[in-house]
Amino acid sequence: MPTIMESLLAEHAILLQKIIDQAKKDALSSQASSSGITGTTNVVKMDLLTQINSNFDNLIKEKKEKNIISGYVDPLKWTRNINCWAKSLDLTGTSVGIWGLGGVGGGTLVTKKHILLANHVPYPALPFTLYFVDNNNKSYEYKVIKTKRVGITDILIGELDKEADAALKVYNVLPANYLKYFDKTNNFPVLYSDQEKKALISEFGSPIDIDNSVCIQLNPPNNSNRSQYFEPLAVGDSGNIVGTIINNEVVLMGAWYRTWYNNSGISTNIPHYIADINNTILSLSSGYKLKEADLSAFKTF
């Protein structure tokens, strides 16, 4: 039979343990609430336009070079330009050249085995060879063994003879609903390249219906600092990458299609044709599809 003192001590121990347990529960609840897990506290989401603007402006705050590739000794010895303003971005998923065309025609990895091309470019007869260079200046050679046009657009999907090396970037694409992440102003900066393999900057204008397909109009930047990195689209630039920068990564929007008025250019519109592109990829080889960029951290309008 416990004494009165022993009973009081036991009750005290039980009470103390209950206080400790409740304190732990309160601490976990507070942490979850501040993280937005419980849904009781609104999470402040980022503004996509603000982030894209910041990404570009931080990269070009010091005057830097445009050239992505600093030249080569032979077709398998390209080197990346360490003085390029976009050197911190992973541009290894964009081809540095096509045998017989040089920098014309582009070639951007959209899956580990498929590339984005431009339908109107006179590519060499299949199979044709294209080259990539990783961030350690190692070159890779692949052959395009099949191509297929997406509907009546200028989007052409090429299938490689083997999967691209893990050192090469496969790009996410802007989702079809990307415009809902912008308020009234959606003139965000756009990164693009050309036949000379330069990293250049234009500005998103708007979707545009042309030649019975939905494309994207891209304009010269209004920002004076960004305009230093703008060059008008020229014959031969077709097929090269068009994208933007989100979370410090290049996100694919399309590839050059044609020139337009007042130094503007027209790009194919990957977000508008995601389902069609996936069907085209599937018809070439199973088990692959586009990966859409996750914009859930950004607020919608």
N, C-alpha and C positions, 0 to 999 in steps of 0.2 A: 504494500500500500504506500504510494508516494506521499511525501510530506506536503504541507501547504506550500512551502517554499519551492519544492521541486515542481509542483503543478503550475505555480506562477511563472517559473522559468520556462517551462514547456510552452505555456500559452504565449509568453513573450517571444519565444523563438518562432512560433507559427505566425504570429502577427508581423514580425520583422520580415519573414520570408515573403508574406503577402505584399508588403510594402515594396520590397525589392522587385518582385514579379510585376507589379503594376507599373513601377517606374520604367522597367524595360519595355513593357507594352506601349507606354506613352512615348518613349523615345523613338521606337520603331514607327509608330503612327505619325509622329511629327516629321520624321525623315521621309516617309513615303508621301506624305501630303506635300512637302516642299518640292519633291521630285515630280509631282503630278501623277503619281501612281494611283492614288485613291480617287482622283477626279474631282476632289473637293476644292482644289486650288488650280486656277487657270494657269497653264504653262505659257509663258511668253515665247512665241515663235519668232523666228528670224524673218526678215524681209528679203526676198530673193533678189530683187533689183539692187538693193543696197549691198548685198554680199557680192554679187557679180561685179558691180562697179568697183568695189574695194579690191577684189581679186586682181583685176586688170591694173588699177592705178598703183597698187603696191609693187607690181612687177615692172612697171615702166617709170617709176618715180626717178630713176636715174637713167640717163641716156645710154641705151645699149644697142647692140646690133640686131639686124633682122634675120640674118642667115641662120638656119637651123643646122645645116651641114656645111662644114668648112672645106669641102672639096674631097677629091679622092685620087689615089695613084692609079688604080685600075678599078673596074666595076665592082670589085669586092673589097674595097679598102676606103670606105667613107669614114669620116670622123665627125663627131658632133661638136658644134661650136660652143665653147664654154662661155663665150661673151654674148650669146643670144639672150634677149630679154625673157624668153620662154624656156630657158634651160632647165628650170626646176619642174616644169611640167613633163609628164610622160608622153612623149611624142613617138615612142618606138613602134606604135601600131600603125603609123602612116608610112607607106612605101617611099623609099628614097629614089626609086627609079624603076622603069620598065624597059626590058631589053628591046631596043629598036625605037623607043619613044622618049627615052630620058625621063624628065619629070612630068611629061604630059600624061593625062589619064588617071592620075592619083592611085588609089588602092589603099583602103582603110579597113582594118580588121573590125568586123562586127560580130563575129564568133571566132572560135579558134581555128575554123576551117573555111570561113567565108569572108569576102572582102566587098566593100562598096566601090563601085565603078560608075562611069557615066556612059549611058547607052550610045550616045552619038559619036563617041571617040572611035577612030578606026584602029582598034587594037590589032596586034599581030595575030596571025592564025593560031588557033589552039593546037597544042598547049603553048602559052607564052610565059616568059620568065619575069618575075619581079623580085625586088630586093628590099630587105629591111635591115636596120642597124639598131642594136640595143644600146643601153646607156653605158656599156663598157667598150663601145666601138667594135663589137663583134658583128659581122655581117651574116645574113641568112638569105638563102635563095629558095624560092618556091615557084612552082608552075601552076598556072591557072588552067585547069583541065576542062571546066564547064563554065558557061555563063548563061544567065537567064534574065530577061527584062521583066520588071514589075509592071504589069498592065501596059498602059500606053505612056508611062512616065519616062523620064530620063534616068531612072534608077536601074542600074544593072548590078546583079549579084554574081560574083565569081566564086567558084569552088576551088580550093587549093588541093594539091596532090597529097598533102599531109597536114596534120594539125600544126599550127604555129608554135614555135618554142615558147616556153613559159616566161622567158625574158622579154617578150613582146606584148604590148598592151592591147587588150581587146576592149573597145570603148562601149560604155553605157550610152544609151540614146535618151534624148529628152522624151518624156511621156507625151501621149496625145493631148492631155489636158493641161499642158504647161502654161498656157496663157492665163489660166485662172489664178496663178500665183503672182500675177502682176496687177497693179491697180490701173489707173487711167494711163499711166506712162509705162510703156514696155520697150522703150528704145534702149535696150541693153547692148553692151559691147560684145562683139563676136570675133573669135579667133579664126583665121583661115590661112591656107597656104596656097602656093602657086607652083608653076612649073620649075621655078628656080629654087624651090624649097625654102622659102622665107616664112617666118612667123609674122603675120600681118593682122591688123585690126580694122574691122568695119563696124557698122551699127545695124541692129535689127530694125527693119522697117515695118513689115507686115506680111502675112500670108497673101499670096496673089494667084489668081487663076490665069494660067497661060498655057497655050498649046494643049488644052483639054486636061490639064493636071494642076494640082495645087502645089505651088512652089513658095519660096520665101524671098522677099525682096530685101536686099542688104545695101545700105547707103554709106557714104563717107561719114566719118564721125564728126559731130559738132564740137567735141572736146578737143582743144588745140594740142594737148599733149598726146592724145591717142592718134590724132590725125597725122602725126609724124610717122606712124607705122601703117598708114593706109597707102595702098596702091590700087589703081583701077584694074579691073579684070581685063585680061588680054587673051587673045586667041592662043590656045595651048594650055591654059590654066584649068580647063575642064576636068572634072573628076577628083580634084584635090579637096582636102578636108575643109569642112565648115562646121564650127562648133562654138561652145562657150565654156567658161570656167566656173564650176560650182564645187565648193569644198576643196579647192585647189586641184581639181581634176578636170581634164578636158571631157566634155559631154558632147556627143555627136548630134548634129542637127541635119547634116546633109553633105552634098558635094556640089562643086560649081557646075552650072548648066550653061549660062549664057550671059552676055553683057546686057545692060539696060540703059535707061536714060540718065543723063547728068552724073556719069561715073558710078551709077549704081550697078549692082549685079544680081543675078537670079540664081538661087540655090535650089536643089531638090529638097523636098520636105519630108524627112524621115518620120517625124512624129505623126504626120497625117496618114502614113501608109504602113504603120507597124504591123497590122494584121496581114496585109498583102505581102509584105516583105517576109514575114514568118512563114507564110504559105509557100512563097517562092523558095526559101531556104529548105523547107521540108521536101519540096519536089526535087531538089538537087541531092539532098542527103538527110537522113533522119537523125534526130537527137540533138539538133541545134536550133537556137532561136535568139532573137535580140534580147538584151537585158536592159530594162528601163531604169533610169536613174531614180533613186528614192528622194522625193521632195517633201516627205511628210514632216520634216523639221521646219518647213517654211509656212507662213501664214497664207491663207487664200483670200480672195476677194469676190 
